Amino acid sequence: MTTPIGGWNRAGLTDRSEELAVNYPYALVDRGAQRGRRMIQGQLDKVGKGRAFHKLVVNGNPTPLYADEDGRYARAYSFGSGSNSVEIRSPDGKPVKRVQFYEADRSKPQPMIRIIAAWDDSQAEVDLHVITPDGQHAFFGQPALSNGGGLDADTVDGPGPENFVMTSPMHGLYQVWINYWGNFGADGYHFDENTRQRPVITSRITLVFNENTPRERRESFVVPLRGIGELTLVKTFRY
């Protein structure tokens, strides 16, 4: 695993935190161009076959780790300040590599709400949708909200993670949705059900509150996605 230099959360990103319409963290929307913005990257000695895949675990949040034929992988992730960890686990759950680093820049707010979506089919294009108490809708077409929330990456070339983050959440009711939008292959987007790798795609959605504080709390949900176009309400919660 490539060791972070100066904190992964600053590598290749543009800080627009001074703009009133976009509060930190800046909403990175890759649209499939993650090759120029890789944040967690490395190479596996042994690549899993069939359904036996390694896992990428970031701050305790697991994601299926898909690699190319040579074992290379790259995943985008937005890190907050404080202690952070990145771990690679083998298909049987054994630790392979772990990197712990401390982001000491406390001048930027810590995420108080983080919502993470990941799934287990590398060809599936799955999207996270979040409705905030003021009625704003964060999704791939509107990643940055005027209330400070936003998506940091629209992942189209792998199983996530996609992150929604708010550093100063407003009080009220939030809705979390997951949508199996379609598939993404060598020829781009398509809607052919026969090309996906699993008959039922499993999506894991994790809610993290007060991250990297003594009051941190998390909830995880596993949602099956059976057909293209399926939109599922995962959770409503009050903050």
N, C-alpha and C positions, 0 to 999 in steps of 0.2 A: 504494500500500500504506500502510495506517495505521502511523505510526511508533510504536514501543513507548514507553510512559511508565512508568518505574520497573520495567521488566522484564515481559514478557508472562506469565511463569510465576506472577505474583502477581495478575493481573487477574481479579477476580471469583471467586477461589477461597478456600476456607477452610483454614487451616493447622491440621491436627490432629496435628502431628508429636510432641506431648507425650503422646499416648495410646499406651499400650503395645501395643495390638492393631493399630495402624495407624502404620507408620513413614513418614517423608517419602520420596517425595512422596505427598501425600494422593491417594487413588484417586478421581478424578472420573469418574463414570458418568453420561453425559448422558441416555441413554434417549430420544434424539431431541429434547432440549430445549437444543441447543447455541445456539439463538438468544439465550439470556440469558447465555452464557458464551463469547462469541467471543473468540478469542485472536489469530489471524492473519486479518485481513480487509482487503478493499479492493475495487476495481472495475477491470475490464479495459476498455480502449478498444475492443478488437475481440474478439468471442467466437468461439471455434472452432466449426465446423460439422461434422456427420458424426462422423468419428473423429479429427479434427484438434483436439486439446485442448492448452491450455497445461499446463505442469508447475509444481508447487510443490516447491522443493528446500530442505529444512530441514537445515542442517548436513551437506550432501552427500547427503541421503536424498531421492530423487525420489518424488513422488506425482502422479497425474493430477489436474489442477485443473479441477473442474467449476464453472460459474457459471450464474446465472439469465439470463434474456433481456436484462437490462440490464447484464450483466457482473459483477454483485456475487458475491463469494465469501467464505466464512468456514470456517476449519479450526481444530480444537483441537490443541494440542501442548503437551507438558510439557518445559520447558527446564531444563537443569542449569546450574550456575555456570560461570563462565569465558566464553570467546568463543563467540558463537552467530551464525549467519547465516541469513537467509531470502531466497530468490531466486525470482523468477518468470521462466520461460523460455517463449518462444513455441513453437507446435507444431513449428517447424523447428529448435528447439534454441537459438535466439538469446536472449541475456539481455535481459529487459525492465526489470526493477527488482531491486535488491539492497539489503538492509538488514543491516548488521553492528552488533551491540551486545554489550556486555560486562556479564555479570551478576556483580557484585562480591561478592555475599553468600556468603562461604565458610563461614558457620556451618552450612549445611545440606549433608549428604553429597552427593557426586557419584555419579551412577549408574555402577556398575561393569558391570552388564549391562543393555542396552536391546535389546528385540526389537520391530521395527516391521513392521506388516502393512499393505499397501495393495493396491488392485485397480482394474481399469479399466472397471467398470460402475457407474454412479451409482445404479442401482436395486437392485443386489444387496446383500443383507444377509449379509456375510461376517464370521466371528468368529475371533479369535485365541485359542488355548488353550495354556497352558503348565503343565507338570507339574514341580514342584521336587523336589529330592532327598529331602525328607521326605514325599513323597507328596501334598502339597497341590496343588490344581488351581485355577489362576487362569483365569476366563472371565467372561462377562457376568453370570452368576448369582452369582459369588463373586469380585468384583474385588480385594478387599484380603485379603492373606494374613497370618497371624500371624507369619510369618518375615520380614516387611518387604517382600516383593514385592507387586506388584499392577498391574492395568490402570488407565490414567489416563482412558480414554474408550471407551465402547461406541458406535461410530459407526454410526448407522442411516440417515443422510440423505446419504450420499456415499461416495466410494471410500477412506475412511480419512484419515489413518493411525490405527491403533490401536497403542498402546504398552504393552509390559510392561517394568517397571523394577525392578531391585533395587540398593540402594545398598551393602549389606553381604552379598554372596551367600554362602550356605553351600557347602561343597565337596561335590561329588557329581555325579550324572547328572541332566541336564535333558532334557525332551522338549518339542518345539515342534510344534503341530498347527495346521492351518487348516481351517475348516469353511464350506462354502457352505450356510448355514442356510435361506435363502429370499430373497424379494424384499420391497421396501418401496416403496409407491406412495402416491398421493393418498388412498387409502382405507385405508391402514395396511399391515400385514404380509399377504402372500399367498404362494402356492406355485405360481403359474401360470408354467410354463417359457416360454410364448410371449411374455411381456411383456418379457423381458430384452433388452438392447441388443446383445449379442454371443453367437454360438453357443458360444464357449468364452471364459470369463472368465479373465484372466491376473492372478494374485496374485503380488506381489513381497514377500518376507519378508527383512528385513535384521537381522542380529545385530551389535551393536556392543559391544565389550568395552573397559573402561577409558576411557570417553568423555572427551574434552577433556583427555587426559594424553599424555605422550610415548609411552606404551605402547598407545595406541589401536589397535585391530584390528577389522576388520569383514568379514563374509561376507554375500553376498546369494544368494537362491534365487528362481527363477521357477517357479511352480507353476500348471498349468492346472486350472481348475475347470469340469467339463463338465456336472454335473447337481446339482440341489438335493438336499441331504442328504449330499453327498460330503465325507468327512473324510479328510484326508491328513496323514501324518506327514512333516513337513518336515525335521527335524533332531534328532538327539540329540547332546549334547555334555557333556563334563566340565569343571567349573570347579575 
